[in-house]
């Protein structure tokens, strides 16, 4: 009498003569200690799944037999406790195929694929999930952060933020081949013309150093799908209001362009260096501050301290023109009359930098801050709110990561406001040294400095989407940003027309910056 087909949910380590009808839901190769084997996920008609390991000794016998999305009858296999650090299945046991395992009845079973449930963003944020089980997440690409496109001294890395239909956001980090897959997609301009839905299957959630919990890939089992045609992806996209889709698409346009120009060769490094110098004069801070008109400059500075300006460290902006918006609830409106339903928060941080004996105030905008801090302004603000801090004048301690950095900077020097608006930066010790070297020679011969850039590794991602953020967007003034948080009337700052005719933000003069009120420094706590 033949053994009956049993259910995956009943599998345990009391015997090896099991017989199951299964569908291969996932298959992947693993290389460990220079040996290769493969693993799978079996799923039965009831939708229960189990982790399957095919050891190296059995790989030749079974590798060609098993294919994803095909069904089989599998009999006789070893069963052991599933005590992995990160489990692709929540089943208490895992299956190990042996030389005595029988495989048959190929495609004889009607076993529909039952998608694994997605872990919600609130559950991830609040830690309401099984910590040692890999999860599936799906979200809309909200913003991109630090990108390490070059292998070598560092692993390839892609940091970005995903958002769900309820405006919850989570940090994501992809490494190596998964990061390269992300880069390849975002380099395609036609692919990034609309909203991007990212689905990460079999992902793990880990603490990311000083930053909040981050969803990341394993190096074998994780499956990454971007703008897939799967019904679950289409259903998720349809759950977003049209207004919300338009906001994300508009925000992503400039960000995706940044990475379409970030490749992994020396010629691209040369391109970045040329971009920093193109149309700009290369001068030290001491000479830049003598210039009496708005000028694009390439200079070097080491960041020394944060300046506690009246708007705080972030502002809420319009989704169409990047002006600040007003209002206590949606729809928020900017001075151009645009209505914004979603809350969009961006960095604006003033930092004092110095070179030799000269100091200068630098204004760092959202994309540069995100590259340095590796976390979005929205997420850092959410972390502060969870700690009971709602005042933007309370500066998180994590912002100190912007200090003690020696950077090559492309800026727009604004003598009327005694400040420099940062357009682009490169963090590379060798290039910084090259940029500074001709200045001493130029002082000796009383001629303008020039630099011939060499191919160098770019250690920090730089954003080339715009020549100057002040040239094609209207940046909020301190008054506009503060009006939502400080009801008392303030003396407005004056907007100044920048190159190209658009308004440009201005910051407070030295007298306005002085205050007897000390700012409380708050250290962000990692989500547990």
For each residue, the residues with C-beta under 8 A, 3 or more apart:
1:
2:
3: 17 19 75
4: 19
5: 19 20 21 73
6: 10 11 18 19 20
7: 10 11 20 44 46 48
8: 11 20 22 42 43 44 46 48 49 50 91
9: 46 48 91
10: 6 7
11: 6 7 8 18 20 50 79 91 93 95
12: 15 79 92 93
13: 79 80 81 93
14:
15: 12 18 79
16: 76 77 78 79 98 100
17: 3 75 76
18: 6 11 15 75 76 77 79
19: 3 4 5 6 73 74 75 76
20: 5 6 7 8 11 42 44 73 74 75
21: 5 44 45 71 72 73 105 109 111
22: 8 42 43 44 71 72 73 74 109 111
23: 42 43 44 69 70 71 72 109 111 113
24: 27 40 41 42 66 67 68 69 70 71 72
25: 40 41 42 43 49 68 69 113
26: 40 41 68 88 201 202 221 223
27: 24 38 39 40 41 66 67 68
28: 38 39 40 220 221
29: 36 37 38 220
30: 36 37 38 39 220
31: 34 35 36
32: 35 37
33:
34: 31
35: 31 32 56
36: 29 30 31 56 59
37: 29 30 32 53 54 55 56 59
38: 27 28 29 30 54 59 63
39: 27 28 30 51 52 53 54 88 220 221
40: 24 25 26 27 28 51 52 54 66
41: 24 25 26 27 49 50 51 52 88 89
42: 8 20 22 23 24 25 49 50 52 74 95
43: 8 22 23 25 47 48 49 111 113 114
44: 7 8 20 21 22 23 47 48 49 111
45: 21 109 110 111 112
46: 7 8 9
47: 43 44 114
48: 7 8 9 43 44 91
49: 8 25 41 42 43 44 89 91 116
50: 8 11 41 42 89 91 93 94 95
51: 39 40 41 82 84 87 88 89 91 94 95
52: 39 40 41 42 94 95 96 97
53: 37 39 94 95 96 97
54: 37 38 39 40 58 59 62 63 66 96 97
55: 37 58 59 96 97
56: 35 36 37 59
57: 99
58: 54 55 61 62 97 98 99 101
59: 36 37 38 54 55 56 62 63
60: 63
61: 58 65 99
62: 54 58 59 65 66 97 101 103
63: 38 54 59 60 66
64:
65: 61 62 72 103
66: 24 27 40 54 62 63 70 72 103
67: 24 27 70
68: 24 25 26 27
69: 23 24 25 113
70: 23 24 66 67 106 107
71: 21 22 23 24 105 106 107 108 109 110 111
72: 21 22 23 24 65 66 103 104 105 106 109
73: 5 19 20 21 22 102 103 104 105 108 109
74: 19 20 22 42 77 97 101 102 103
75: 3 17 18 19 20 101 102 104
76: 16 17 18 19 98 100 101 102
77: 16 18 74 95 96 97 98 101
78: 16 95 96 97 98
79: 11 12 13 15 16 18 93 94 95 96
80: 13 93 94 96
81: 13 92 93 94
82: 51 87 89 91 92 93 94
83:
84: 51 87 94 132
85: 132
86: 132 133 134 204 218
87: 51 82 84 90 132 133 134
88: 26 39 41 51 133 134 202 221
89: 41 49 50 51 82 94 133
90: 87 130 133
91: 8 9 11 48 49 50 51 82 94
92: 12 81 82
93: 11 12 13 50 79 80 81 82
94: 50 51 52 53 79 80 81 82 84 89 91
95: 11 42 50 51 52 53 77 78 79
96: 52 53 54 55 77 78 79 80
97: 52 53 54 55 58 62 74 77 78 101
98: 16 58 76 77 78 101
99: 57 58 61
100: 16 76
101: 58 62 74 75 76 77 97 98
102: 73 74 75 76
103: 62 65 66 72 73 74 106
104: 72 73 75
105: 21 71 72 73 108 109
106: 70 71 72 103
107: 70 71
108: 71 73 105
109: 21 22 23 45 71 72 73 105
110: 45 71
111: 21 22 23 43 44 45 71
112: 45
113: 23 25 43 69
114: 43 47
115: 136 232
116: 49 136 201
117: 136
118: 135 136 137 138
119: 123 124 129 135 136 137
120: 123 124 164 168
121: 124 125 137 139 162 164 166 168 169 170
122: 125 126 128 166 168
123: 119 120 126 127 128 129
124: 119 120 121 127 129 135 137 170 205 213 215
125: 121 122 168 170 213 527
126: 122 123
127: 123 124 131 213 527 528
128: 122 123
129: 119 123 124 133 135 205
130: 90 133
131: 127 205
132: 84 85 86 87
133: 86 87 88 89 90 129 130
134: 86 87 88 202 203 204 218 221 222
135: 118 119 124 129 202 203 204 205 215
136: 115 116 117 118 119 199 200 201 202 203
137: 118 119 121 124 162 170 172 199 200 203 215
138: 118 197 198 199 200 232 233 236
139: 121 142 162 163 164 170 172 197 198
140: 162 163 164 195 196 197 198 237 240 245 248
141: 144 160 161 162 195 196 197 198 248 252
142: 139 160 161 162 163 169 248 251 376 378
143: 160 161 251 252 255 370 376
144: 141 147 158 159 160 161 186 252 255 256 258 259
145: 159 160 161 370 371 374 375 376
146: 157 159 370 371 372 374 460 461
147: 144 157 158 159 179 183 259 262 461
148: 154 155 156 157 158 179 461
149: 156 179 183 259 262 263 264 461
150: 154 156 264 457 458
151: 154 155 156 176 264
152: 457
153: 457
154: 148 150 151 157 459
155: 148 151 175 176 179
156: 148 149 150 151 175 176 177 179 180 183
157: 146 147 148 154 173 174 175 179
158: 144 147 148 173 174 178 179 182 183
159: 144 145 146 147 171 172 173 374
160: 141 142 143 144 145 172 182 198
161: 141 142 143 144 145 169 170 171 172 376 378 379
162: 121 137 139 140 141 142 169 170 172 198 215
163: 139 140 142 167 168 169 248
164: 120 121 139 140 167 168 169
165: 236 239 240 241 244
166: 121 122
167: 163 164 244 342 343
168: 120 121 122 125 163 164
169: 121 142 161 162 163 164 376 378 379 382
170: 121 124 125 137 139 161 162 213 214 215
171: 159 161 208 211 212 213 214 215 375 376 379
172: 137 139 159 160 161 162 198 200 214 215 216
173: 157 158 159 208 214 215 216
174: 157 158 178 179 181 182 216 217 224
175: 155 156 157 178 179 216 217 219
176: 151 155 156 179 180 219
177: 156 180 181
178: 158 174 175 181 182 217 222 224
179: 147 148 149 155 156 157 158 174 175 176 182 183
180: 156 176 177 183 184
181: 174 177 178 184 185 224 226
182: 158 160 174 178 179 185 186 224 226
183: 147 149 156 158 179 180 186 187 259 262
184: 180 181 187 188
185: 181 182 188 191 192 196 226 227
186: 144 182 183 191 192 196 256 259 260
187: 183 184 259 260
188: 184 185 191 192 260
189: 192 193 256 257 260
190: 193
191: 185 186 188 196 226 227
192: 185 186 188 189 196 252 253 256 260
193: 189 190 249
194: 245 249
195: 140 141 237 240 245 248 249 252
196: 140 141 185 186 191 192 226 227 252
197: 138 139 140 141 226 227 228 233 236 237
198: 138 139 140 141 160 162 172 224 225 226
199: 136 137 138 224 225 226 228 230 232 233
200: 136 137 138 172 203 215 217 222 223 224 225
201: 26 116 136 222 223 224 225
202: 26 88 134 135 136 218 221 222 223
203: 134 135 136 137 200 215 216 217 218 222
204: 86 134 135 215 216 217 218
205: 124 129 131 135 213 214 215 216
206: 213 214 216
207: 213 214 526 527 528
208: 171 173 211 212 213 214 216 374
209:
210: 398 401 524 526
211: 171 208 214 374 375 398 526
212: 171 208 375 379 383 524 526 527
213: 124 125 127 170 171 205 206 207 208 526 527 528
214: 170 171 172 173 205 206 207 208 211
215: 124 135 137 162 170 171 172 173 200 203 204 205
216: 172 173 174 175 203 204 205 206 208
217: 174 175 178 200 203 204 222 224
218: 86 134 202 203 204 221 222
219: 175 176 222
220: 28 29 30 39
221: 26 28 39 88 134 202 218
222: 134 178 200 201 202 203 217 218 219
223: 26 200 201 202
224: 174 178 181 182 198 199 200 201 217
225: 198 199 200 201 228 230 233
226: 181 182 185 191 196 197 198 199
227: 185 191 196 197 233
228: 197 199 225 233
229: 233 234
230: 199 225 233 234
231: 234 235
232: 115 138 199 235 236
233: 138 197 199 225 227 228 229 230 236 237
234: 229 230 231 237 238
235: 231 232 238 239
236: 138 165 197 232 233 239 240
237: 140 195 197 233 234 240 245
238: 234 235
239: 165 235 236
240: 140 165 195 236 237 244 245
241: 165 244 245 341
242: 245 246
243: 246 247 341 342
244: 165 167 240 241 247 248 341 342
245: 140 194 195 237 240 241 242 248 249
246: 242 243 249 250 319
247: 243 244 250 251 319 340 341 342 344
248: 140 141 142 163 195 244 245 251 252
249: 193 194 195 245 246 252 253
250: 246 247 253 319 320
251: 142 143 247 248 254 255 319 344
252: 141 143 144 192 195 196 248 249 255 256
253: 192 249 250 256 257
254: 251 257 258 367 463 465 466
255: 143 144 251 252 258 259 367 463 465
256: 144 186 189 192 252 253 259 260
257: 189 253 254 260 261 464 465
258: 144 254 255 261 262 367 461 462 463 464 465
259: 144 147 149 183 186 187 255 256 262 461
260: 186 187 188 189 192 256 257
261: 257 258 268 271 464
262: 147 149 183 258 259 268 461
263: 149 267 268
264: 149 150 151 268
265: 268 269
266: 269 270 455 456
267: 263 270 271 455
268: 261 262 263 264 265 271 272 458
269: 265 266 272 273 455 456 457 458
270: 266 267 273 274 453 454 455
271: 261 267 268 274 275
272: 268 269 275 276 426 458 462 464
273: 269 270 276 277 426 431 453 454 456
274: 270 271 277 278 453
275: 271 272 278 410 424 462 464
276: 272 273 280 298 408 410 424 426 462
277: 273 274 280 282 298 410 451 453
278: 274 275
279: 296 467
280: 276 277 296 297 298 410
281: 295 296 297 298 448
282: 277 297 298 299 435 438 439 449 450 451
283: 287 288 291 297 298 299 439 449
284: 287 288 299 300 355 356 358 436 439
285: 288 289 299 300 301 353 354 355 356 358 359 360
286: 289 290 355 356 357 358
287: 283 284 290 291 439
288: 283 284 285 291 295 297 299 360 413 420
289: 285 286 358 360 413 415 418
290: 286 287
291: 283 287 288 295 297 413 415
292: 415
293: 415
294: 412 413 414 415 416 498 499
295: 281 288 291 412 413
296: 279 280 281 410 411 412 413 423 468
297: 280 281 282 283 288 291 410 411 412 413 420
298: 276 277 280 281 282 283 408 409 410 435 451
299: 282 283 284 285 288 355 408 409 411 420 435
300: 284 285 355 406 407 408 409 432 435 436
301: 285 353 354 355 360 362 406 407 409
302: 353 354 355 404 405 406 407
303: 351 352 353 362 402 403 404 405 407
304: 351 352 353 354 359 403 404
305: 351 352 403
306: 349 350 351 352 395 399 400 402 403
307: 350 351 352 361 513
308: 393 395 513 515 519
309: 312 350 478 507 508 513
310: 393 478 482 486 490 508 512
311: 315 348 392 476 478 481 482
312: 309 315 391 392 393 394 395 481 482 485
313: 347 348 349 377 392 395 396 399
314: 345 346 347 348 377 380 381 392
315: 311 312 324 345 346 348 392 476 480 481
316: 324 325 332 343 344 345 346 481 484
317: 322 323 324 325 334 344 345 346 476
318: 321 322 323 324 325 332 334 336 338 340 344
319: 246 247 250 251 338 340 342 344
320: 250 334 336 338 340
321: 318 334 336 338 473 474
322: 317 318 346 473 474 475
323: 317 318 334 335 336 338 474 475 476 480 503
324: 315 316 317 318 334 476 477 480 481
325: 316 317 318 332 333 334 340
326: 332 333 334 480 483 484
327: 330 331 332 333 484
328: 484
329:
330: 327 340 341 342 343
331: 327 339 340 341
332: 316 318 325 326 327 339 340 341 343
333: 325 326 327 337 338 339 340
334: 317 318 320 321 323 324 325 326 337 338 340
335: 323 474 480
336: 318 320 321 323 474
337: 333 334
338: 318 319 320 321 323 333 334
339: 331 332 333
340: 247 318 319 320 325 330 331 332 333 334 344
341: 241 243 244 247 330 331 332
342: 167 243 244 247 319 330
343: 167 316 330 332 378
344: 247 251 316 317 318 319 340 378
345: 314 315 316 317 376 377 378 381
346: 314 315 316 317 322 365 366 377
347: 313 314 364 365 366 369 370 373 377
348: 311 313 314 315 363 364 365 366 475 476 481 505
349: 306 313 363 364 369 399 402
350: 306 307 309 361 362 363 364 419 507
351: 303 304 305 306 307 361 362 363 364 402 403
352: 303 304 305 306 307 359 360 361 362
353: 285 301 302 303 304 359 360 361 362 407 409
354: 285 301 302 304 357 358 359 360
355: 284 285 286 299 300 301 302 358
356: 284 285 286
357: 286 354
358: 284 285 286 289 354 355
359: 285 304 352 353 354
360: 285 288 289 301 352 353 354 418 419 420
361: 307 350 351 352 353 418 419 420 507
362: 301 303 350 351 352 353 409 411 419 420 421 422
363: 348 349 350 351 419 420 421 422 505 507
364: 347 348 349 350 351 368 369 372 402 422
365: 346 347 348 368 369 421 422 469 475
366: 346 347 348 369 370 377
367: 254 255 258 370 371 463 465
368: 364 365 371 372 422 424 425 463
369: 347 349 364 365 366 372 373 377 402
370: 143 145 146 347 366 367 373 374 375 376 377
371: 145 146 367 368 374 460 461 462 463
372: 146 364 368 369 401 402 405 460
373: 347 369 370 380 398 399 401 402
374: 145 146 159 208 211 370 371
375: 145 171 211 212 370 379 380 398
376: 142 143 145 161 169 171 345 370 379 380
377: 313 314 345 346 347 366 369 370 380 381
378: 142 161 169 343 344 345 381 382
379: 161 169 171 212 375 376 382 383
380: 314 373 375 376 377 383 384 396 398 524
381: 314 345 377 378 384 385 392
382: 169 378 379 385 386
383: 212 379 380 386 387 396 524 525 527
384: 380 381 387 389 390 394 396 522 524
385: 381 382 388 389 390
386: 382 383
387: 383 384 522 524 525
388: 385
389: 384 385 394 522
390: 384 385
391: 312 394 485
392: 311 312 313 314 315 381 481 485
393: 308 310 312 485 519
394: 312 384 389 391 519 520 522
395: 306 308 312 313 399 519 521 522
396: 313 380 383 384 399 521 522 523 524
397: 400 521 522 523 524
398: 210 211 373 375 380 401 523 524
399: 306 313 349 373 395 396 402
400: 306 397 403
401: 210 372 373 398
402: 303 306 349 351 364 369 372 373 399 405
403: 303 304 305 306 351 400
404: 302 303 304
405: 302 303 372 402 427
406: 300 301 302 427 429 432
407: 300 301 302 303 353 425 426 427 432
408: 276 298 299 300 425 426 427 428 431 432 435
409: 298 299 300 301 353 362 420 422 424 425
410: 275 276 277 280 296 297 298 422 423 424 425
411: 296 297 299 362 420 421 422 423
412: 294 295 296 297 420 421 423 468 470 498 499
413: 288 289 291 294 295 296 297 420
414: 294 417 418 419 420 421 496 504 506
415: 289 291 292 293 294 418
416: 294 496
417: 414 496 506 507 509
418: 289 360 361 414 415 509 510
419: 350 360 361 362 363 414 507
420: 288 297 299 360 361 362 363 409 411 412 413 414
421: 362 363 365 411 412 414 468 469 470 504 505
422: 362 363 364 365 368 409 410 411 425
423: 296 410 411 412 466 467 468 469
424: 275 276 368 409 410 462 463 464
425: 368 407 408 409 410 422 460 462
426: 272 273 276 407 408 431 432 458 459 460 462
427: 405 406 407 408 459 460
428: 408 431 432 456 457 458 459 460
429: 406 432 433
430: 433 434 454 456
431: 273 408 426 428 434 435 453 454 456
432: 300 406 407 408 426 428 429 435 436
433: 429 430 436 437
434: 430 431 437 451 453 454
435: 282 298 299 300 408 431 432 438 451
436: 284 300 432 433 439 440
437: 433 434 440 441
438: 282 435 441 442 449 450 451
439: 282 283 284 287 436 442 443 449
440: 436 437 443 444
441: 437 438 444 445 449
442: 438 439 445 446 447 448 449
443: 439 440 446
444: 440 441
445: 441 442
446: 442 443
447: 442
448: 281 442
449: 282 283 438 439 441 442
450: 282 438
451: 277 282 298 434 435 438
452:
453: 270 273 274 277 431 434 456
454: 270 273 430 431 434
455: 266 267 269 270
456: 266 269 273 428 430 431 453
457: 150 152 153 269 428
458: 150 268 269 272 426 428 461 462
459: 154 426 427 428
460: 146 371 372 425 426 427 428
461: 146 147 148 149 258 259 262 371 458
462: 258 272 275 276 371 424 425 426 458
463: 254 255 258 367 368 371 424 466
464: 257 258 261 272 275 424
465: 254 255 257 258 367
466: 254 423 463 469 471 472 473
467: 279 423 471 472
468: 296 412 421 423 471 472 498 499
469: 365 421 423 466 472 473 475
470: 412 421 473 475 498 499 502 504 505
471: 466 467 468 498 499 500 502
472: 466 467 468 469 500 502
473: 321 322 466 469 470 502
474: 321 322 323 335 336 502 503 504
475: 322 323 348 365 469 470 503 504 505
476: 311 315 317 323 324 348 480 481 505
477: 324 480 481 492 493 495 505 506
478: 309 310 311 481 482 490 493 505 506 507 508
479: 482 483 490 491 492 493
480: 315 323 324 326 335 476 477 483
481: 311 312 315 316 324 348 392 476 477 478 484 485
482: 310 311 312 478 479 485 486 490
483: 326 479 480 486 490
484: 316 326 327 328 481
485: 312 391 392 393 481 482
486: 310 482 483 490
487:
488:
489:
490: 310 478 479 482 483 486
491: 479
492: 477 479
493: 477 478 479 506 507 508
494: 506
495: 477 503 504 505 506
496: 414 416 417 503 504 506
497: 501 502 503 504
498: 294 412 468 470 471 501 502 503 504
499: 294 412 468 470 471
500: 471 472
501: 497 498
502: 470 471 472 473 474 497 498
503: 323 474 475 495 496 497 498
504: 414 421 470 474 475 495 496 497 498
505: 348 363 421 470 475 476 477 478 495
506: 414 417 477 478 493 494 495 496
507: 309 350 361 363 417 419 478 493
508: 309 310 478 493 512 513
509: 417 418 512 513
510: 418 513 514
511: 514
512: 310 508 509
513: 307 308 309 508 509 510
514: 510 511
515: 308
516:
517:
518:
519: 308 393 394 395
520: 394
521: 395 396 397
522: 384 387 389 394 395 396 397
523: 396 397 398
524: 210 212 380 383 384 387 396 397 398
525: 383 387
526: 207 210 211 212 213
527: 125 127 207 212 213 383
528: 127 207 213
